[in-house]
Amino acid sequence: MVKTLLRATLIALALPALADEPNSPSREPEVANDIRCYPIANIKNAIAGAGGRLIQLTPEQFQFARGLFVAAPPVSTALPPGDHALLGEIGDRTGLLFIDGDNACDAGPLPTPLRRMLLDVGAGKINHVGGGA
């Protein structure tokens, strides 16, 4: 059972992001209220075993990630669990994990543009009007 759950997490990291797909304007966004959580020790071992790594997010990055979780399709009606988050990286795939006690809760794959923005938040980057993106 645990191996199946770990595979599901690794598959989530491996899936291409769907965030670039346009929403149909005539359709309400899908709403999600569930998130999968697994023992963090198992996640750490699985990611390390796949040659990946975990990156601790700063408090600012955590708040940014919470906003992404709530706003990105499928839209959530609740904040994600936990009080901090990690990025799980395997090769060029990145997944967002919210940490709640001894559990890592899988928020799914993170597209490259959002990963870059999350890293910019951690670096304290600020954009100014007229300064370009």
N, CA, C and O atoms as a Tinker XYZ file with bonds, in Angstrom:
   532  protein
     1  N      0.829000   -1.196000    0.000000    73     2
     2  CA     0.000000    0.000000    0.000000    64     1     3
     3  C      0.871000    1.257000    0.000000    63     2     4     5
     4  O      0.622000    2.190000   -0.763000    81     3
     5  N      1.906000    1.278000    0.869000    73     3     6
     6  CA     2.779000    2.451000    0.936000    64     5     7
     7  C      3.498000    2.653000   -0.390000    63     6     8     9
     8  O      3.646000    3.786000   -0.849000    81     7
     9  N      3.948000    1.558000   -1.012000    73     7    10
    10  CA     4.638000    1.684000   -2.298000    64     9    11
    11  C      3.705000    2.267000   -3.354000    63    10    12    13
    12  O      4.140000    3.051000   -4.197000    81    11
    13  N      2.431000    1.894000   -3.317000    73    11    14
    14  CA     1.462000    2.445000   -4.264000    64    13    15
    15  C      1.305000    3.937000   -4.041000    63    14    16    17
    16  O      1.251000    4.702000   -5.004000    81    15
    17  N      1.230000    4.366000   -2.777000    73    15    18
    18  CA     1.094000    5.788000   -2.469000    64    17    19
    19  C      2.334000    6.562000   -2.895000    63    18    20    21
    20  O      2.228000    7.671000   -3.417000    81    19
    21  N      3.499000    5.986000   -2.676000    73    19    22
    22  CA     4.734000    6.650000   -3.086000    64    21    23
    23  C      4.806000    6.762000   -4.599000    63    22    24    25
    24  O      5.222000    7.792000   -5.130000    81    23
    25  N      4.406000    5.718000   -5.290000    73    23    26
    26  CA     4.393000    5.776000   -6.754000    64    25    27
    27  C      3.448000    6.872000   -7.234000    63    26    28    29
    28  O      3.747000    7.583000   -8.194000    81    27
    29  N      2.305000    7.003000   -6.559000    73    27    30
    30  CA     1.352000    8.046000   -6.951000    64    29    31
    31  C      1.976000    9.424000   -6.799000    63    30    32    33
    32  O      1.761000   10.294000   -7.643000    81    31
    33  N      2.742000    9.635000   -5.741000    73    31    34
    34  CA     3.399000   10.925000   -5.537000    64    33    35
    35  C      4.458000   11.156000   -6.603000    63    34    36    37
    36  O      4.551000   12.250000   -7.160000    81    35
    37  N      5.246000   10.151000   -6.887000    73    35    38
    38  CA     6.280000   10.295000   -7.911000    64    37    39
    39  C      5.653000   10.505000   -9.286000    63    38    40    41
    40  O      6.186000   11.256000  -10.103000    81    39
    41  N      4.527000    9.846000   -9.544000    73    39    42
    42  CA     3.829000   10.059000  -10.811000    64    41    43
    43  C      3.335000   11.501000  -10.885000    63    42    44    45
    44  O      3.419000   12.133000  -11.937000    81    43
    45  N      2.817000   12.025000   -9.762000    73    43    46
    46  CA     2.358000   13.420000   -9.752000    64    45    47
    47  C      3.507000   14.360000  -10.085000    63    46    48    49
    48  O      3.309000   15.353000  -10.785000    81    47
    49  N      4.704000   14.060000   -9.593000    73    47    50
    50  CA     5.867000   14.884000   -9.923000    64    49    51
    51  C      6.239000   14.733000  -11.395000    63    50    52    53
    52  O      6.778000   15.656000  -12.006000    81    51
    53  N      5.949000   13.570000  -11.954000    73    51    54
    54  CA     6.357000   13.302000  -13.319000    64    53    55
    55  C      5.356000   13.801000  -14.362000    63    54    56    57
    56  O      5.718000   13.964000  -15.528000    81    55
    57  N      4.123000   14.043000  -13.972000    73    55    58
    58  CA     3.111000   14.454000  -14.946000    64    57    59
    59  C      3.373000   15.857000  -15.451000    63    58    60    61
    60  O      3.817000   16.716000  -14.689000    81    59
    61  N      3.105000   16.103000  -16.733000    73    59    62
    62  CA     3.233000   17.477000  -17.229000    64    61    63
    63  C      2.139000   18.340000  -16.622000    63    62    64    65
    64  O      1.023000   17.873000  -16.398000    81    63
    65  N      2.460000   19.588000  -16.359000    73    63    66
    66  CA     1.496000   20.496000  -15.747000    64    65    67
    67  C      0.380000   20.820000  -16.720000    63    66    68    69
    68  O      0.608000   20.980000  -17.919000    81    67
    69  N     -0.818000   20.912000  -16.195000    73    67    70
    70  CA    -1.974000   21.236000  -17.007000    64    69    71
    71  C     -2.352000   22.704000  -16.878000    63    70    72    73
    72  O     -3.360000   23.139000  -17.435000    81    71
    73  N     -1.555000   23.463000  -16.152000    73    71    74
    74  CA    -1.898000   24.859000  -15.882000    64    73    75
    75  C     -1.937000   25.705000  -17.141000    63    74    76    77
    76  O     -2.584000   26.753000  -17.148000    81    75
    77  N     -1.269000   25.288000  -18.203000    73    75    78
    78  CA    -1.257000   26.080000  -19.425000    64    77    79
    79  C     -2.501000   25.884000  -20.278000    63    78    80    81
    80  O     -2.703000   26.610000  -21.251000    81    79
    81  N     -3.350000   24.897000  -19.919000    73    79    82
    82  CA    -4.560000   24.668000  -20.689000    64    81    83
    83  C     -5.558000   25.783000  -20.400000    63    82    84    85
    84  O     -5.820000   26.079000  -19.234000    81    83
    85  N     -6.119000   26.403000  -21.426000    73    83    86
    86  CA    -7.077000   27.475000  -21.186000    64    85    87
    87  C     -8.376000   26.935000  -20.617000    63    86    88    89
    88  O     -8.844000   25.869000  -21.018000    81    87
    89  N     -8.968000   27.685000  -19.664000    73    87    90
    90  CA   -10.264000   27.322000  -19.122000    64    89    91
    91  C    -11.340000   27.769000  -20.089000    63    90    92    93
    92  O    -11.228000   28.831000  -20.701000    81    91
    93  N    -12.361000   26.980000  -20.227000    73    91    94
    94  CA   -13.495000   27.367000  -21.048000    64    93    95
    95  C    -14.264000   28.446000  -20.309000    63    94    96    97
    96  O    -14.657000   28.223000  -19.164000    81    95
    97  N    -14.503000   29.629000  -20.921000    73    95    98
    98  CA   -15.175000   30.703000  -20.229000    64    97    99
    99  C    -16.624000   30.362000  -19.871000    63    98   100   101
   100  O    -17.202000   31.001000  -18.992000    81    99
   101  N    -17.211000   29.380000  -20.528000    73    99   102
   102  CA   -18.593000   29.036000  -20.254000    64   101   103
   103  C    -18.721000   27.999000  -19.134000    63   102   104   105
   104  O    -19.827000   27.566000  -18.812000    81   103
   105  N    -17.609000   27.610000  -18.551000    73   103   106
   106  CA   -17.631000   26.547000  -17.559000    64   105   107
   107  C    -17.030000   27.050000  -16.249000    63   106   108   109
   108  O    -16.001000   27.725000  -16.251000    81   107
   109  N    -17.675000   26.719000  -15.130000    73   107   110
   110  CA   -17.135000   27.055000  -13.817000    64   109   111
   111  C    -15.889000   26.215000  -13.569000    63   110   112   113
   112  O    -15.831000   25.065000  -14.005000    81   111
   113  N    -14.879000   26.769000  -12.872000    73   111   114
   114  CA   -13.694000   25.968000  -12.585000    64   113   115
   115  C    -14.040000   24.815000  -11.648000    63   114   116   117
   116  O    -14.934000   24.911000  -10.807000    81   115
   117  N    -13.308000   23.733000  -11.823000    73   115   118
   118  CA   -13.485000   22.578000  -10.967000    64   117   119
   119  C    -13.044000   22.940000   -9.547000    63   118   120   121
   120  O    -12.099000   23.708000   -9.368000    81   119
   121  N    -13.724000   22.391000   -8.542000    73   119   122
   122  CA   -13.380000   22.664000   -7.153000    64   121   123
   123  C    -12.842000   21.391000   -6.524000    63   122   124   125
   124  O    -13.446000   20.325000   -6.647000    81   123
   125  N    -11.696000   21.506000   -5.845000    73   123   126
   126  CA   -11.088000   20.354000   -5.183000    64   125   127
   127  C    -11.008000   20.615000   -3.688000    63   126   128   129
   128  O    -10.616000   21.702000   -3.265000    81   127
   129  N    -11.371000   19.644000   -2.905000    73   127   130
   130  CA   -11.286000   19.768000   -1.456000    64   129   131
   131  C    -10.427000   18.669000   -0.854000    63   130   132   133
   132  O    -10.344000   18.551000    0.368000    81   131
   133  N     -9.796000   17.875000   -1.680000    73   131   134
   134  CA    -8.983000   16.791000   -1.151000    64   133   135
   135  C     -7.527000   17.000000   -1.527000    63   134   136   137
   136  O     -7.203000   17.598000   -2.553000    81   135
   137  N     -6.670000   16.492000   -0.671000    73   135   138
   138  CA    -5.238000   16.522000   -0.907000    64   137   139
   139  C     -4.697000   15.230000   -0.306000    63   138   140   141
   140  O     -5.151000   14.797000    0.753000    81   139
   141  N     -3.738000   14.620000   -0.973000    73   139   142
   142  CA    -3.186000   13.342000   -0.514000    64   141   143
   143  C     -1.987000   13.603000    0.390000    63   142   144   145
   144  O     -1.092000   14.374000    0.048000    81   143
   145  N     -1.984000   12.946000    1.553000    73   143   146
   146  CA    -0.876000   13.097000    2.500000    64   145   147
   147  C     -0.246000   11.735000    2.773000    63   146   148   149
   148  O     -0.931000   10.714000    2.845000    81   147
   149  N      1.078000   11.750000    2.923000    73   147   150
   150  CA     1.847000   10.541000    3.145000    64   149   151
   151  C      2.897000   10.835000    4.216000    63   150   152   153
   152  O      3.253000   11.995000    4.420000    81   151
   153  N      3.400000    9.803000    4.904000    73   151   154
   154  CA     4.478000   10.041000    5.868000    64   153   155
   155  C      5.676000   10.702000    5.171000    63   154   156   157
   156  O      6.140000   10.232000    4.132000    81   155
   157  N      6.160000   11.786000    5.756000    73   155   158
   158  CA     7.243000   12.540000    5.121000    64   157   159
   159  C      8.510000   11.699000    4.969000    63   158   160   161
   160  O      9.251000   11.869000    4.001000    81   159
   161  N      8.761000   10.799000    5.909000    73   159   162
   162  CA     9.960000    9.945000    5.806000    64   161   163
   163  C      9.904000    9.106000    4.530000    63   162   164   165
   164  O     10.924000    8.923000    3.866000    81   163
   165  N      8.729000    8.600000    4.184000    73   163   166
   166  CA     8.584000    7.798000    2.966000    64   165   167
   167  C      8.805000    8.655000    1.723000    63   166   168   169
   168  O      9.426000    8.207000    0.759000    81   167
   169  N      8.303000    9.871000    1.744000    73   167   170
   170  CA     8.462000   10.775000    0.600000    64   169   171
   171  C      9.937000   11.125000    0.429000    63   170   172   173
   172  O     10.462000   11.093000   -0.684000    81   171
   173  N     10.604000   11.461000    1.536000    73   171   174
   174  CA    12.033000   11.795000    1.468000    64   173   175
   175  C     12.824000   10.645000    0.864000    63   174   176   177
   176  O     13.670000   10.855000   -0.005000    81   175
   177  N     12.549000    9.431000    1.326000    73   175   178
   178  CA    13.272000    8.261000    0.812000    64   177   179
   179  C     12.982000    8.026000   -0.664000    63   178   180   181
   180  O     13.893000    7.713000   -1.430000    81   179
   181  N     11.725000    8.174000   -1.071000    73   179   182
   182  CA    11.352000    7.947000   -2.467000    64   181   183
   183  C     12.002000    8.975000   -3.386000    63   182   184   185
   184  O     12.507000    8.625000   -4.453000    81   183
   185  N     11.991000   10.234000   -2.979000    73   183   186
   186  CA    12.576000   11.284000   -3.815000    64   185   187
   187  C     14.096000   11.121000   -3.884000    63   186   188   189
   188  O     14.685000   11.250000   -4.957000    81   187
   189  N     14.729000   10.838000   -2.747000    73   187   190
   190  CA    16.180000   10.616000   -2.746000    64   189   191
   191  C     16.531000    9.385000   -3.583000    63   190   192   193
   192  O     17.530000    9.386000   -4.301000    81   191
   193  N     15.709000    8.337000   -3.490000    73   191   194
   194  CA    15.949000    7.117000   -4.256000    64   193   195
   195  C     15.823000    7.326000   -5.757000    63   194   196   197
   196  O     16.408000    6.585000   -6.547000    81   195
   197  N     15.056000    8.343000   -6.146000    73   195   198
   198  CA    14.890000    8.656000   -7.569000    64   197   199
   199  C     15.911000    9.692000   -8.030000    63   198   200   201
   200  O     15.841000   10.185000   -9.156000    81   199
   201  N     16.869000   10.023000   -7.143000    73   199   202
   202  CA    17.896000   10.995000   -7.504000    64   201   203
   203  C     17.432000   12.428000   -7.384000    63   202   204   205
   204  O     18.057000   13.336000   -7.932000    81   203
   205  N     16.341000   12.637000   -6.672000    73   203   206
   206  CA    15.795000   13.983000   -6.517000    64   205   207
   207  C     16.250000   14.636000   -5.228000    63   206   208   209
   208  O     17.112000   14.131000   -4.509000    81   207
   209  N     15.635000   15.781000   -4.964000    73   207   210
   210  CA    15.956000   16.503000   -3.735000    64   209   211
   211  C     14.736000   17.272000   -3.253000    63   210   212   213
   212  O     13.798000   17.531000   -4.007000    81   211
   213  N     14.777000   17.628000   -1.977000    73   211   214
   214  CA    13.737000   18.446000   -1.365000    64   213   215
   215  C     14.333000   19.798000   -1.003000    63   214   216   217
   216  O     15.455000   19.874000   -0.502000    81   215
   217  N     13.581000   20.861000   -1.257000    73   215   218
   218  CA    14.026000   22.217000   -0.956000    64   217   219
   219  C     13.031000   22.844000   -0.001000    63   218   220   221
   220  O     11.842000   22.936000   -0.307000    81   219
   221  N     13.519000   23.281000    1.169000    73   219   222
   222  CA    12.675000   23.954000    2.161000    64   221   223
   223  C     12.292000   25.344000    1.655000    63   222   224   225
   224  O     13.162000   26.110000    1.240000    81   223
   225  N     11.016000   25.674000    1.684000    73   223   226
   226  CA    10.577000   26.998000    1.265000    64   225   227
   227  C     10.678000   27.992000    2.413000    63   226   228   229
   228  O     10.497000   27.628000    3.575000    81   227
   229  N     10.964000   29.235000    2.090000    73   227   230
   230  CA    10.973000   30.305000    3.090000    64   229   231
   231  C      9.529000   30.603000    3.485000    63   230   232   233
   232  O      8.604000   30.178000    2.793000    81   231
   233  N      9.319000   31.326000    4.585000    73   231   234
   234  CA     7.953000   31.705000    4.955000    64   233   235
   235  C      7.236000   32.476000    3.838000    63   234   236   237
   236  O      6.040000   32.281000    3.619000    81   235
   237  N      7.958000   33.341000    3.141000    73   235   238
   238  CA     7.347000   34.092000    2.043000    64   237   239
   239  C      6.940000   33.153000    0.902000    63   238   240   241
   240  O      5.860000   33.289000    0.328000    81   239
   241  N      7.810000   32.214000    0.589000    73   239   242
   242  CA     7.492000   31.241000   -0.456000    64   241   243
   243  C      6.308000   30.370000   -0.055000    63   242   244   245
   244  O      5.471000   30.032000   -0.891000    81   243
   245  N      6.237000   30.010000    1.220000    73   243   246
   246  CA     5.115000   29.216000    1.720000    64   245   247
   247  C      3.797000   29.955000    1.498000    63   246   248   249
   248  O      2.819000   29.367000    1.035000    81   247
   249  N      3.776000   31.244000    1.830000    73   247   250
   250  CA     2.537000   32.015000    1.638000    64   249   251
   251  C      2.192000   32.115000    0.145000    63   250   252   253
   252  O      1.021000   32.027000   -0.225000    81   251
   253  N      3.191000   32.294000   -0.699000    73   251   254
   254  CA     2.970000   32.333000   -2.139000    64   253   255
   255  C      2.402000   30.984000   -2.609000    63   254   256   257
   256  O      1.462000   30.941000   -3.404000    81   255
   257  N      2.980000   29.893000   -2.112000    73   255   258
   258  CA     2.519000   28.553000   -2.483000    64   257   259
   259  C      1.082000   28.315000   -2.023000    63   258   260   261
   260  O      0.309000   27.664000   -2.726000    81   259
   261  N      0.722000   28.830000   -0.864000    73   259   262
   262  CA    -0.662000   28.700000   -0.391000    64   261   263
   263  C     -1.614000   29.399000   -1.364000    63   262   264   265
   264  O     -2.689000   28.882000   -1.671000    81   263
   265  N     -1.212000   30.569000   -1.841000    73   263   266
   266  CA    -2.034000   31.281000   -2.816000    64   265   267
   267  C     -2.174000   30.499000   -4.106000    63   266   268   269
   268  O     -3.257000   30.441000   -4.687000    81   267
   269  N     -1.068000   29.888000   -4.565000    73   267   270
   270  CA    -1.127000   29.062000   -5.768000    64   269   271
   271  C     -2.082000   27.894000   -5.565000    63   270   272   273
   272  O     -2.882000   27.579000   -6.445000    81   271
   273  N     -1.996000   27.262000   -4.416000    73   271   274
   274  CA    -2.833000   26.098000   -4.119000    64   273   275
   275  C     -4.315000   26.455000   -4.194000    63   274   276   277
   276  O     -5.115000   25.713000   -4.764000    81   275
   277  N     -4.666000   27.590000   -3.616000    73   275   278
   278  CA    -6.076000   27.982000   -3.558000    64   277   279
   279  C     -6.587000   28.432000   -4.922000    63   278   280   281
   280  O     -7.730000   28.140000   -5.276000    81   279
   281  N     -5.765000   29.134000   -5.692000    73   279   282
   282  CA    -6.237000   29.750000   -6.927000    64   281   283
   283  C     -6.099000   28.882000   -8.173000    63   282   284   285
   284  O     -6.862000   29.047000   -9.125000    81   283
   285  N     -5.145000   27.968000   -8.183000    73   283   286
   286  CA    -4.895000   27.176000   -9.392000    64   285   287
   287  C     -5.966000   26.096000   -9.572000    63   286   288   289
   288  O     -6.445000   25.524000   -8.593000    81   287
   289  N     -6.334000   25.823000  -10.814000    73   287   290
   290  CA    -7.330000   24.772000  -11.054000    64   289   291
   291  C     -6.809000   23.414000  -10.628000    63   290   292   293
   292  O     -5.622000   23.152000  -10.821000    81   291
   293  N     -7.614000   22.540000  -10.065000    73   291   294
   294  CA    -8.966000   22.824000   -9.620000    64   293   295
   295  C     -8.952000   23.706000   -8.377000    63   294   296   297
   296  O     -8.171000   23.470000   -7.455000    81   295
   297  N     -9.803000   24.708000   -8.350000    73   295   298
   298  CA    -9.859000   25.690000   -7.274000    64   297   299
   299  C    -10.184000   24.990000   -5.957000    63   298   300   301
   300  O    -11.030000   24.097000   -5.915000    81   299
   301  N     -9.509000   25.399000   -4.885000    73   299   302
   302  CA    -9.742000   24.827000   -3.566000    64   301   303
   303  C    -10.646000   25.745000   -2.755000    63   302   304   305
   304  O    -10.631000   26.963000   -2.933000    81   303
   305  N    -11.418000   25.162000   -1.882000    73   303   306
   306  CA   -12.263000   25.957000   -0.987000    64   305   307
   307  C    -11.651000   26.062000    0.407000    63   306   308   309
   308  O    -12.284000   26.587000    1.323000    81   307
   309  N    -10.437000   25.573000    0.573000    73   307   310
   310  CA    -9.753000   25.631000    1.866000    64   309   311
   311  C     -8.261000   25.798000    1.642000    63   310   312   313
   312  O     -7.731000   25.442000    0.589000    81   311
   313  N     -7.593000   26.342000    2.644000    73   311   314
   314  CA    -6.140000   26.446000    2.588000    64   313   315
   315  C     -5.530000   25.048000    2.671000    63   314   316   317
   316  O     -6.153000   24.137000    3.216000    81   315
   317  N     -4.332000   24.869000    2.143000    73   315   318
   318  CA    -3.681000   23.566000    2.247000    64   317   319
   319  C     -3.288000   23.293000    3.699000    63   318   320   321
   320  O     -3.164000   24.224000    4.496000    81   319
   321  N     -3.093000   22.027000    4.041000    73   319   322
   322  CA    -2.696000   21.699000    5.411000    64   321   323
   323  C     -1.254000   22.100000    5.689000    63   322   324   325
   324  O     -0.451000   22.275000    4.772000    81   323
   325  N     -0.950000   22.240000    6.956000    73   323   326
   326  CA     0.430000   22.434000    7.374000    64   325   327
   327  C      0.844000   23.874000    7.580000    63   326   328   329
   328  O      0.090000   24.816000    7.334000    81   327
   329  N      2.105000   24.005000    8.053000    73   327   330
   330  CA     2.631000   25.333000    8.360000    64   329   331
   331  C      3.912000   25.661000    7.603000    63   330   332   333
   332  O      4.521000   26.706000    7.833000    81   331
   333  N      4.319000   24.775000    6.705000    73   331   334
   334  CA     5.436000   25.071000    5.805000    64   333   335
   335  C      5.367000   24.134000    4.602000    63   334   336   337
   336  O      4.524000   23.239000    4.546000    81   335
   337  N      6.260000   24.351000    3.647000    73   335   338
   338  CA     6.200000   23.563000    2.416000    64   337   339
   339  C      7.598000   23.278000    1.893000    63   338   340   341
   340  O      8.572000   23.937000    2.257000    81   339
   341  N      7.665000   22.281000    1.033000    73   339   342
   342  CA     8.901000   21.880000    0.367000    64   341   343
   343  C      8.636000   21.776000   -1.130000    63   342   344   345
   344  O      7.517000   21.506000   -1.567000    81   343
   345  N      9.685000   21.995000   -1.894000    73   343   346
   346  CA     9.653000   21.649000   -3.309000    64   345   347
   347  C     10.335000   20.295000   -3.429000    63   346   348   349
   348  O     11.424000   20.089000   -2.893000    81   347
   349  N      9.698000   19.386000   -4.124000    73   347   350
   350  CA    10.319000   18.111000   -4.453000    64   349   351
   351  C     10.745000   18.162000   -5.897000    63   350   352   353
   352  O      9.926000   18.418000   -6.780000    81   351
   353  N     12.022000   17.920000   -6.150000    73   351   354
   354  CA    12.535000   17.954000   -7.523000    64   353   355
   355  C     13.117000   16.603000   -7.896000    63   354   356   357
   356  O     13.924000   16.025000   -7.168000    81   355
   357  N     12.682000   16.115000   -9.055000    73   355   358
   358  CA    13.251000   14.913000   -9.653000    64   357   359
   359  C     13.523000   15.274000  -11.106000    63   358   360   361
   360  O     12.595000   15.434000  -11.898000    81   359
   361  N     14.800000   15.401000  -11.450000    73   359   362
   362  CA    15.162000   15.839000  -12.800000    64   361   363
   363  C     14.616000   17.240000  -13.049000    63   362   364   365
   364  O     14.862000   18.155000  -12.262000    81   363
   365  N     13.883000   17.407000  -14.129000    73   363   366
   366  CA    13.311000   18.717000  -14.436000    64   365   367
   367  C     11.868000   18.840000  -13.965000    63   366   368   369
   368  O     11.187000   19.805000  -14.309000    81   367
   369  N     11.396000   17.878000  -13.186000    73   367   370
   370  CA    10.035000   17.905000  -12.654000    64   369   371
   371  C     10.036000   18.423000  -11.227000    63   370   372   373
   372  O     10.896000   18.056000  -10.427000    81   371
   373  N      9.073000   19.274000  -10.911000    73   371   374
   374  CA     8.977000   19.864000   -9.586000    64   373   375
   375  C      7.571000   19.675000   -9.052000    63   374   376   377
   376  O      6.592000   19.877000   -9.771000    81   375
   377  N      7.474000   19.289000   -7.795000    73   375   378
   378  CA     6.185000   19.146000   -7.135000    64   377   379
   379  C      6.182000   19.927000   -5.839000    63   378   380   381
   380  O      7.220000   20.102000   -5.202000    81   379
   381  N      5.020000   20.389000   -5.460000    73   379   382
   382  CA     4.840000   21.169000   -4.244000    64   381   383
   383  C      4.288000   20.262000   -3.160000    63   382   384   385
   384  O      3.295000   19.567000   -3.376000    81   383
   385  N      4.926000   20.261000   -1.990000    73   383   386
   386  CA     4.510000   19.438000   -0.863000    64   385   387
   387  C      4.270000   20.343000    0.351000    63   386   388   389
   388  O      5.172000   21.065000    0.774000    81   387
   389  N      3.068000   20.305000    0.903000    73   387   390
   390  CA     2.772000   21.032000    2.134000    64   389   391
   391  C      3.019000   20.092000    3.304000    63   390   392   393
   392  O      2.589000   18.939000    3.284000    81   391
   393  N      3.714000   20.590000    4.324000    73   391   394
   394  CA     4.125000   19.749000    5.448000    64   393   395
   395  C      3.221000   20.009000    6.647000    63   394   396   397
   396  O      3.099000   21.134000    7.132000    81   395
   397  N      2.589000   18.923000    7.108000    73   395   398
   398  CA     1.679000   18.972000    8.245000    64   397   399
   399  C      2.130000   17.919000    9.247000    63   398   400   401
   400  O      1.794000   16.741000    9.122000    81   399
   401  N      2.894000   18.356000   10.241000    73   399   402
   402  CA     3.442000   17.418000   11.217000    64   401   403
   403  C      4.402000   16.460000   10.552000    63   402   404   405
   404  O      5.391000   16.883000    9.953000    81   403
   405  N      4.118000   15.163000   10.651000    73   403   406
   406  CA     4.966000   14.130000   10.047000    64   405   407
   407  C      4.497000   13.725000    8.655000    63   406   408   409
   408  O      4.968000   12.730000    8.104000    81   407
   409  N      3.571000   14.492000    8.086000    73   407   410
   410  CA     3.024000   14.168000    6.771000    64   409   411
   411  C      3.421000   15.198000    5.732000    63   410   412   413
   412  O      3.525000   16.392000    6.015000    81   411
   413  N      3.641000   14.706000    4.520000    73   411   414
   414  CA     3.846000   15.559000    3.354000    64   413   415
   415  C      2.591000   15.428000    2.508000    63   414   416   417
   416  O      2.201000   14.327000    2.118000    81   415
   417  N      1.968000   16.559000    2.232000    73   415   418
   418  CA     0.710000   16.559000    1.490000    64   417   419
   419  C      0.976000   17.064000    0.081000    63   418   420   421
   420  O      1.465000   18.176000   -0.117000    81   419
   421  N      0.645000   16.224000   -0.891000    73   419   422
   422  CA     0.973000   16.447000   -2.293000    64   421   423
   423  C      0.001000   17.412000   -2.943000    63   422   424   425
   424  O     -1.182000   17.108000   -3.094000    81   423
   425  N      0.507000   18.583000   -3.329000    73   423   426
   426  CA    -0.328000   19.556000   -4.033000    64   425   427
   427  C     -0.173000   19.415000   -5.536000    63   426   428   429
   428  O     -0.823000   20.136000   -6.293000    81   427
   429  N      0.671000   18.506000   -5.977000    73   427   430
   430  CA     0.789000   18.246000   -7.402000    64   429   431
   431  C      1.983000   18.909000   -8.048000    63   430   432   433
   432  O      2.782000   19.572000   -7.387000    81   431
   433  N      2.091000   18.716000   -9.369000    73   431   434
   434  CA     3.235000   19.251000  -10.109000    64   433   435
   435  C      3.191000   20.771000  -10.197000    63   434   436   437
   436  O      2.117000   21.373000  -10.182000    81   435
   437  N      4.347000   21.372000  -10.286000    73   435   438
   438  CA     4.469000   22.821000  -10.381000    64   437   439
   439  C      5.087000   23.164000  -11.735000    63   438   440   441
   440  O      6.230000   22.791000  -12.002000    81   439
   441  N      4.347000   23.871000  -12.592000    73   439   442
   442  CA     4.893000   24.237000  -13.902000    64   441   443
   443  C      6.140000   25.113000  -13.751000    63   442   444   445
   444  O      6.288000   25.840000  -12.769000    81   443
   445  N      7.026000   25.030000  -14.734000    73   443   446
   446  CA     8.293000   25.765000  -14.701000    64   445   447
   447  C      8.123000   27.262000  -14.443000    63   446   448   449
   448  O      8.866000   27.804000  -13.625000    81   447
   449  N      7.182000   27.968000  -15.095000    73   447   450
   450  CA     7.051000   29.407000  -14.819000    64   449   451
   451  C      6.692000   29.699000  -13.354000    63   450   452   453
   452  O      7.178000   30.674000  -12.782000    81   451
   453  N      5.846000   28.861000  -12.749000    73   451   454
   454  CA     5.492000   29.067000  -11.346000    64   453   455
   455  C      6.651000   28.716000  -10.428000    63   454   456   457
   456  O      6.834000   29.349000   -9.388000    81   455
   457  N      7.434000   27.710000  -10.806000    73   455   458
   458  CA     8.635000   27.371000  -10.036000    64   457   459
   459  C      9.586000   28.555000  -10.013000    63   458   460   461
   460  O     10.131000   28.907000   -8.967000    81   459
   461  N      9.784000   29.176000  -11.194000    73   459   462
   462  CA    10.672000   30.339000  -11.266000    64   461   463
   463  C     10.169000   31.474000  -10.377000    63   462   464   465
   464  O     10.946000   32.106000   -9.661000    81   463
   465  N      8.856000   31.725000  -10.431000    73   463   466
   466  CA     8.291000   32.789000   -9.587000    64   465   467
   467  C      8.480000   32.471000   -8.112000    63   466   468   469
   468  O      8.810000   33.356000   -7.324000    81   467
   469  N      8.273000   31.214000   -7.734000    73   467   470
   470  CA     8.434000   30.811000   -6.340000    64   469   471
   471  C      9.885000   31.013000   -5.895000    63   470   472   473
   472  O     10.133000   31.469000   -4.780000    81   471
   473  N     10.836000   30.677000   -6.757000    73   471   474
   474  CA    12.247000   30.900000   -6.428000    64   473   475
   475  C     12.570000   32.396000   -6.364000    63   474   476   477
   476  O     13.369000   32.820000   -5.529000    81   475
   477  N     11.949000   33.207000   -7.250000    73   475   478
   478  CA    12.134000   34.664000   -7.196000    64   477   479
   479  C     11.625000   35.236000   -5.878000    63   478   480   481
   480  O     12.251000   36.126000   -5.302000    81   479
   481  N     10.490000   34.726000   -5.399000    73   479   482
   482  CA     9.966000   35.174000   -4.105000    64   481   483
   483  C     10.988000   34.872000   -3.019000    63   482   484   485
   484  O     11.235000   35.712000   -2.154000    81   483
   485  N     11.582000   33.692000   -3.049000    73   483   486
   486  CA    12.590000   33.317000   -2.054000    64   485   487
   487  C     13.835000   34.172000   -2.124000    63   486   488   489
   488  O     14.499000   34.394000   -1.112000    81   487
   489  N     14.156000   34.657000   -3.319000    73   487   490
   490  CA    15.336000   35.499000   -3.494000    64   489   491
   491  C     15.037000   36.983000   -3.200000    63   490   492   493
   492  O     15.931000   37.826000   -3.270000    81   491
   493  N     13.789000   37.285000   -2.876000    73   491   494
   494  CA    13.414000   38.662000   -2.569000    64   493   495
   495  C     13.288000   39.546000   -3.795000    63   494   496   497
   496  O     13.323000   40.771000   -3.673000    81   495
   497  N     13.143000   38.964000   -4.961000    73   495   498
   498  CA    13.039000   39.733000   -6.197000    64   497   499
   499  C     11.752000   40.566000   -6.184000    63   498   500   501
   500  O     10.692000   40.095000   -5.771000    81   499
   501  N     11.872000   41.787000   -6.636000    73   499   502
   502  CA    10.727000   42.710000   -6.715000    64   501   503
   503  C     10.674000   43.274000   -8.112000    63   502   504   505
   504  O     11.686000   43.724000   -8.649000    81   503
   505  N      9.486000   43.249000   -8.706000    73   503   506
   506  CA     9.275000   43.893000  -10.007000    64   505   507
   507  C      8.716000   45.283000   -9.774000    63   506   508   509
   508  O      7.932000   45.501000   -8.850000    81   507
   509  N      9.120000   46.217000  -10.612000    73   507   510
   510  CA     8.628000   47.590000  -10.526000    64   509   511
   511  C      7.881000   47.939000  -11.797000    63   510   512   513
   512  O      8.191000   47.423000  -12.872000    81   511
   513  N      6.895000   48.817000  -11.673000    73   511   514
   514  CA     6.117000   49.241000  -12.827000    64   513   515
   515  C      7.069000   49.787000  -13.876000    63   514   516   517
   516  O      7.928000   50.621000  -13.589000    81   515
   517  N      6.897000   49.297000  -15.105000    73   515   518
   518  CA     7.758000   49.749000  -16.193000    64   517   519
   519  C      9.097000   49.042000  -16.237000    63   518   520   521
   520  O      9.894000   49.283000  -17.143000    81   519
   521  N      9.357000   48.170000  -15.269000    73   519   522
   522  CA    10.641000   47.488000  -15.211000    64   521   523
   523  C     10.664000   46.160000  -15.944000    63   522   524   525
   524  O     11.697000   45.492000  -15.988000    81   523
   525  N      9.539000   45.774000  -16.516000    73   523   526
   526  CA     9.464000   44.490000  -17.219000    64   525   527
   527  C      9.226000   43.362000  -16.254000    63   526   528   529
   528  O      9.310000   43.529000  -15.038000    81   527
   529  N      8.928000   42.216000  -16.812000    73   527   530
   530  CA     8.615000   41.051000  -15.959000    64   529   531
   531  C      9.821000   40.194000  -15.729000    63   530   532
   532  O      9.734000   39.179000  -15.038000    81   531
